[in-house]
Amino acid sequence: MKLRKIIPVAMAIAVTGSASAAGIGVRAGTTGVGADIGWNLAPTLSARIGYSWLSNYSVDVNTTDVNYEGKLKLSNLSGLLDWSPLGPFRITAGIVGNDNKLDVTGVPAGGTFTINGITYAASDVGSLTGTVKPGKKTAPYLGIGYGNVAGAGVNFYFDIGVIFQGSPKSTLTATCGPAVPAGQCAQLQNDVAAEQQSLNDSMSKYKYFPVANIGITIGF
């Protein structure tokens, strides 16, 4: 089910389930632009559901052989619990369902591509494109923060934490130029499969997605 279809249902559950103080918040940060609905569960415990997104943010990715131009797209639906034993300061944990991805396009250097150590003329490679996605579609979140969405009045809040999204995995494909012989095209496909693993290795260090968001809440 698409995240955009889940959001109205989740928000309805949040509103229905709020038996005491509640609030809404808008925020921005490393997960994009987003909003939250929160409500109190107990004197020091509250819950919130949020959604954030970002579209077409430019990111460059390099492997041993190939340079890529990337477009990052973020889409995150979160369900979090905020525990505030020390006034407005809190510990936050929960689950993030993400539809994040990075679309990449290989860029030739000096009119050539070097793929798996083999040099190809750019005209022999019709295109080299791929998509990188997190290892986990549903990932745990842990962080700290200040302020609660369900707090009365107008306040600010921030979150600092980590989404444990797992090592990203890529799919990489190439097309051959119209004049490329079948044997050379088959070799290109084999080299692209090896380059895909190289791209996975380059992205493996991003298994932890850093979260730093700040926003404003209105409680009631």
Sequence and secondary structure as in RCSB ss.txt:
>XXXX:A:sequence
MKLRKIIPVAMAIAVTGSASAAGIGVRAGTTGVGADIGWNLAPTLSARIGYSWLSNYSVDVNTTDVNYEGKLKLS
NLSGLLDWSPLGPFRITAGIVGNDNKLDVTGVPAGGTFTINGITYAASDVGSLTGTVKPGKKTAPYLGIGYGNVA
GAGVNFYFDIGVIFQGSPKSTLTATCGPAVPAGQCAQLQNDVAAEQQSLNDSMSKYKYFPVANIGITIGF
>XXXX:A:secstr
  HHHHHHHHHHHHHHH  S EEEEEEEETTEEEEEEEEEEETTEEEEEEEEEEEEEEEEEE SS EEEEEEEEE
EEEEEEEEEEETTEEEEEEEEEE  EEEEEEE BTTEEEETTEEEEGGGEEEEEEEEE S SEEEEEEEEE  TT
SSEEEEEEEEEEEE  S EEEEEEEE TT  HHHHHHHHHHHHHHHHHHHHHHGGGSEEEEEEEEEEEE 
